[in-house]
Amino acid sequence: MAQATTDEENTGESDADSALVTARRQLERAAAHVDVDANVIERLRHPTRVARVSVPLKRDDGSLDVFTGYRAQHDDVRGPYKGGLRFHPEVTADECVGLSMWMTWKCAVMDLPFGGGKGGVAVNPKDLSEKETERLTRRFAEELRDVVGPKQDVPAPDMGTDAQTMAWFMDAYSMQTGQTTPGVVTGKPPVIGGSYGREESPGRSVAIVTREAVDYYDWDLSETTVAVQGFGSVGANAARALDDWGANVVAVSDVNGAIYDPDGLDTHAVPTHEEEPEAVMGHDAPQTMSNEDILELDVDVLVPAAVGNVVTADNADRVQADLVVEGANGPTTFAADAILEERGVPVIPDILANAGGVTVSYFEWLQDINRRQWSLERVHEELESQMLSAWNDVRGEYEARDVTWRDAAYVVALQRVAEAKSTRGLWP
């Protein structure tokens, strides 16, 4: 996962380990391809605000711990801030800022009326009981009460949080404001205003984009081999959708390692992390390997869908895939990106590929506002339409400007954000 630093003067691989530094570099690279006022670019290098709060937690044994929480709000020129809340020991302010910048671009490339936000608590959720997690979540909601809301900032699940976490957060916020407010978060259970299809949506969008990219390069999907690192919500849903559509998924992995079958895996028979944690290696397969080795398999498509910074300057030369589709946020470091570009290996960026999550979150937000729930079929249809529209917009810039897929996605996003900023102007 992304580590945070504000040291922008370093030029080594360590810089790529920072979500903030990487996000700023990507912004500057995209700015070189479009005619945008330099003052707008300077504004976009900085978040609007970062809330830092102390979150006291009474443990089950009666002792008290105090954790630090953050909410970074990058830009809201196109609409409320939008982005996940994560519970992880390495959450930092700078990491949240960098990830909130990515959310700004992700929402813009999908043409959603949201800006970018990100937050979390620096805590190891594995060290918490269910009751402690609930108390921590509710207190965090109280601490963030003044900076979140359906028209202000709409959190969602992220690493270490889930639908139940969002339910607790929504309930705490509703109790504080005196009225049921389902639109304060997305990713909730459908019974309290969540959307059908939200959990599988990032993986489904990865599969849609992979399918479109395979078609773009005139490959036959039924003859396309795919390796997926990470068999959690994103990776498993991407793998299963591609399997259903005829692709040959030959390798998948979880935190303990990877399984490989050159004849193709039955992805529906391999337990996801949610179904049975860390069970991939227990599935019968001809070959096992490490998480590092799966990145170097000779396949047509590699989908890194676990954590950030797994394709680096150290292994980019050994990536044998003909196409990389980013399922995780920031799985390819800045230096690795340059190496893959030089080698002619296209990389479909995360801000497009896994944007199904925030897209269905937008659908959920609409359903909450209108108090009318959509069917799963409608969610899938709307997601397909939105993803294809975004894919076509990015493909147009890719072809017109002779840039990388990542640059093309950032150009689309930056043009939309910059136009909104120029149109609204600067408050004196």
N, C-alpha and C positions, 0 to 999 in steps of 0.2 A: 504494500500500500504506500501511498505517497508520504514522504517525510517532508517536514517543513523547514524552511530557512528563509531569511530575508537577504542573504548575501547574494546580490546580483552581480558582483564583480568576478566571482569564480567562473572559470570557463571549462572546468573538467566535467567528467561524468557525474560527479556528485550534484551538480546543478540540476541535472535532469531528475534527481530524486525529489525535488521540491515541486509540489503542485503549483505554488505561487510563481516561482521562477519560470517554470515551463509554460504556464498560462500567459505570462507576460511576453515571453519570447514568441509564442504562437501568435499573440496579438500583433506584435511588431512585424512579424513575417507577413501576416495577412494584410497589414496596413500598407506594405510595400506594393501590393497588387491593386489597390483601389485608391481613388481620389477622395480622401477623407481629410477634413481639417485636422491639423496636428493637435490643436487644442482639444478636440473630441477624443483623439487617441490618448492624450495625457489624462483626461478625465477617466477613461476606461481602464487605465492602469491601476486605479485605486478603488477600493470599495467605498460605498456611501457611508457605511458604519460597520463596526464590529462590537457586538455586545459580549462582555465577559462577566460571568456571574459565578458566585459560589453556590454550590448545591449541597447543603448538609443532608446527611442520611443517617437515620437511626437504624443500626443493624439489628438483626434478629436477637442477638445476645445482649442488647441494651446499650452497646457502645455506640459512639458517634464518629463518623468519618465525614470529611468535607471534600467534595470533588469540584473541579473547575469545568464550567460549561461555556460554550461559545455559540454565537449566531452571527455569521458574516452575511451582510447584505450588500451585494456588489452593485447592482444597477436595477432600477425599476422604471426606466423611461417608457417601456412598452407594457407595463402592468405590474402586479404585485410580485414580490420576490418569491421564488419557488426553488425548493431543493431539500435534500434529505437531512435527517438528524441521525448521527451515528454514535454508538456507544463503543468506544475503543480506547485502550490505554494510551495510544499515541496521537490522539486528537490534539491539535494545536490551533492557535489563532491563524497562523499563516497557511496551514493546510486548508482550513475552512475558507479563507479568502481565495486561494487558488481554485478550489473546487467550486466556489460560488461563481467565479469568472467562467468556468466551463459551463455552468448551468445557464448563465446569460447567453452564451453562444448556442447551447443546445436548444433552448427555448426559441431563439431567433431563427436558427436554421430550420426548425419545424414550423415557424411562423405562428407560434403560440403567444397569446397576450400576457406573457409573464416575463419577469426579469430573473436574475440569478441569486440564490441564497444557499447557504450550507451551514450546518452547525453540528454540535454534539457535545458529549461529556467525556472527559478523559478518565475512563473507567474500564476495567475488564469485566464485561458482562458475565463471563463464566464464573467470576467470583461472587456473583450476586444470586440470592435465592429469588424465586418468583415474586415474593412479597417485597423484597428489597428493591427489585427492578421496578415494581409498581410505585413504591414510595419515591424512588429517585425520579421517575418519569413525571409524577404529579408535582413534585417540588420544582423540577426543571420547568414545567409548564407555568408554574406560578412566577418563577424568576423571569420568564420571557414574555409574560402576559402583555406588557406594554409595547412589545416590538413585533408581535405576530397577530394575525387576524385574517379573515377571508379576503379582505380588500387590501391587506398590508403585506403579509408574509405568510406563505402556506407551506409548512414543513411536510415531510413524507418519510417513509421508512428508508433506512440505509443500513450500512454495516452494523451488525449488533442490535438492530431494532426490527420490528415487524408490525403486522397488522394489530396485534394486541397492544403493543406500545403506543400506536397511534390512537387506539380506542381510549386508553388511559389518559393520554395527552388531551384528546378532545373532550373527555368528560371533565377533567380538571379545569380546562379553559371555560367550558360551559358553566360549571359551578361558580367560577369566579365572576363571570359576566352576567349570570342570572338568567340565561336562556340557552337552549340547546343550539349549538353552533357547529354542525357537522363540517362546514366548509373551512374550518380553521386548519385542518390537516387533510391529506389524501392518503390512500393506502390503508384505509380502515376496512374492517369486515363489512360485507354488504348489508348485514342486518342493521347497522347503525349509519348507513349512508355511503358505504364504500361501493366501488364499482366492480361488477363482474369483470374478470379478465385482467385486473390490475397486476396481480402477482406475476403472471407469466408474460406480461407485455414487453419488458425489456428483451427477454429472450426471443419472443416472437418477432420483434422488430429486427433483431440481429439476423434471424432466419430470412426475413423478407428482403433485407438489404443484400444478404449473401446470395439469395436466389437471383436478384436483379443484377448483381455484379457478375455472377456466372453467365447469365444471359448476355450481358454487355460484352464479355470477352469471347462470346460464341462457343462456350463450352456446353456440353451436354450434362445437365444436372445428374442424370442417372449414372453417369460415368465419373462424377466428381467425388474425390476422396476428401474427407474432412476430419480434422483433429480438433477437439475442444478441450482446452485446459480449464478445469473448474466445472463441476457438475452440480452446482447450486441452482438457484432460481434462474439466473441468466443462462448459464451454459446448458443445463438440462433441457430447458424449454426450447432453446435454439437447436440443440442436437435432435430432439424428438421431432420438432417441426420439419427440419431438413430431412430427417429419416422418413417421415411420413410423405414428404414430397418427392422422394426417390433418390436423394443423395446417399452416398456410401460413407457413413460415419464410422471410421475405423479405430478411433482412439478417444477416450475421455479420461478425466482424472479428478481426484479430490485432493485434500491436503496431504494424504499419505502416499500418493503416487498415481500412476496411470495404468490402464489396461489397453491392449492393442490386439486387434484382429484384422488382418489385411483383407479378409473377406467381408468385413462389416459387422458391427455390433447390433444387437437388438436393444436399442436405447431405452425402450419402454420396460425392458427387463432389468436394467441396471438401476438400483435405487438412487434417487436424488438425495442430496444432503438433508432436505426437509423430510423425506420419507424414512430415511434411515441414515443418520449422520455417519460419515466416514466409512461407508459400506462399499465404495466402488472397487476397492482392491479385493473384496471378498467375492466378487462376481467371477465366474469361470470364464477365462479368456486364454488364448494361446500364449500371450506374452504380457509381461508387466515391465514397467520402466518408471523412472523418476519423473517428477514434474518438470524438471529441466530438460529431460530427453524428449518429452512429448513436443516441446517447442521446435525440435530439430528434426522431426519426422519428415520423410519424403512424401508429402501430400499435396493436393491441389490447393486446399484452403486450410489455414490455421486460424482458429478462433480463440485468442487468449481471453478467457471470461472469468478469471479468478480474482486477481488483485492487480494493483498497478506495478509498473516498473519491472516487468518480467522479461521483456525483450530489450536488451541493453547493448551497449557497445561491445561487451564481452562475448555475446552470443549471436549478434545480428548476422555476422558472416556465415553462421552455421544454420540459419533458418533456411530450410529447403522448400518451404511452401511457395507456390506461385502467387498466392494472394493472402493477405492478412486482413481479417475483419475483427475490429476491436469490440469485444463484448464487455470487458471490464472498463472502468474509468482509468485512463492513462496507463495502459499496459505497455506502451512503447515509449521508451525514453527519447528525449530530443536527439541525442547522439545516434541512437539506433535508427531513428526515423531517417536521418541523413544517409546512413549506411544502406538501408533498404532502398531508398530513393536512387542512390548511385548504382545499386545492383539491378534496378528495374523491377523491384517487387512492389506492387501497389498495396497501399494500406488504406482501408476504408475506416475513417476515424470514429471514435466513440461518440462524438457529439451528434453524429448521424445514426450510426448503427444501433446503439442501445437507447435511442431516444423514445422508444415505445413506452418506457416507464413514465416519463414526464408527460407524454402525450395522453395516455390513459388517465393520468392524474388530472389533466385538464378536463377530460371527459367527466371524471368524478366530481370535480369542482362545479362544472356546469349542472350535473345532476343534483348536487346539493343545493345550489342556488335556486333551481327550479322545482326542487322537491319531487323529482320524477326519475325513477330508475330505468336505465336502459337494459335490454337483454344482452346476453353474451354475444349473440349473433350480431347485434348492431354494433357492439364495441369492436368486434373483429373487423367488421366491414369499414367502420370509421377509421380504425387504425391502419388498415390496408390502404385506404384512400389517402390518409395524411402522410404515410411513409412514402408512397409512390410519388406524391406531389413534391416532397422534400428531395427524394432521390433525383427526380427530373430537374429540379432547380440546381442541385449540386452538379449533376452531370453536365448541365448546360455551361456552367462556369468552368468545369474541368476541360471541356472540349474547346471552349472559346479562348481560354487564357493559357492553355498549355502548362498547367500547374499540377501539383499533386492533388489527390482526392482530399487530403486534409486542408490544404490551402484553399481548395475550391469551396469546401464547407465553411471555412472561416470567412471567406470573401462574402458568401451569401449572408452569413450571420452579421458580419460587421457592417455591411451595407444597410441592413435593416435597422440595426441599432443606431448607427451614425445618422441615418435619415431622420429617425425619430428624435434624436437629440438636437439636430439642426433645426427641425421644424418647431420643436417646443422651445428652443432657446435656453439661455442660462438665467436663472433667477438672480437678480442683482444682490 
